[in-house]
């Protein structure tokens, strides 16, 4: 679970960096990377939810 949380934190940092570049400088490539990061984060959050529920049960 610790590795999963580290992956989520790294993904959030990558998303924040790219989203800020798009918002502040209009960088289209950064916007594409931010959208891709958001999809990856969605998968990681679902995995975290599943893992967290299993841990709370057992």
C-alpha positions in Angstrom: 0.0 0.0 0.0 2.9 2.3 0.7 4.2 1.9 -2.9 0.7 2.8 -4.2 0.6 6.0 -2.1 4.0 7.0 -3.4 2.8 6.4 -7.0 -0.2 8.6 -6.3 1.9 11.4 -4.9 4.3 11.3 -7.8 1.3 11.4 -10.2 -0.2 14.3 -8.4 3.0 16.3 -8.6 3.4 15.5 -12.4 -0.3 16.6 -12.9 0.2 19.8 -10.9 3.3 20.8 -12.9 1.8 20.2 -16.3 -1.6 21.7 -15.4 0.2 24.9 -14.2 2.2 25.1 -17.4 -0.9 24.8 -19.5 -2.8 27.4 -17.4 0.0 29.9 -17.1 1.8 29.7 -20.4 -0.7 28.0 -22.7 1.5 25.1 -23.2 -0.6 22.6 -25.2 1.8 19.7 -24.8 1.6 20.2 -21.0 -2.2 20.1 -21.2 -2.0 16.7 -23.0 0.4 15.4 -20.3 -1.9 16.7 -17.6 -4.9 14.9 -19.1 -3.0 11.7 -19.4 -1.9 12.0 -15.8 -5.4 12.5 -14.7 -6.4 9.2 -16.3 -3.5 7.4 -14.6 -4.5 8.9 -11.3 -8.0 7.7 -11.7 -6.8 4.2 -12.0 -4.5 4.5 -9.0 -7.3 6.0 -6.9 -9.5 3.0 -7.8 -6.7 0.6 -6.9 -6.2 2.5 -3.6 -9.9 2.3 -2.8 -9.9 -1.4 -3.4 -6.7 -2.0 -1.3 -8.0 0.2 1.5 -11.3 -1.6 1.7 -9.4 -5.0 1.9 -7.1 -3.7 4.6 -10.0 -2.4 6.7 -11.8 -5.7 6.5 -8.9 -7.9 7.4 
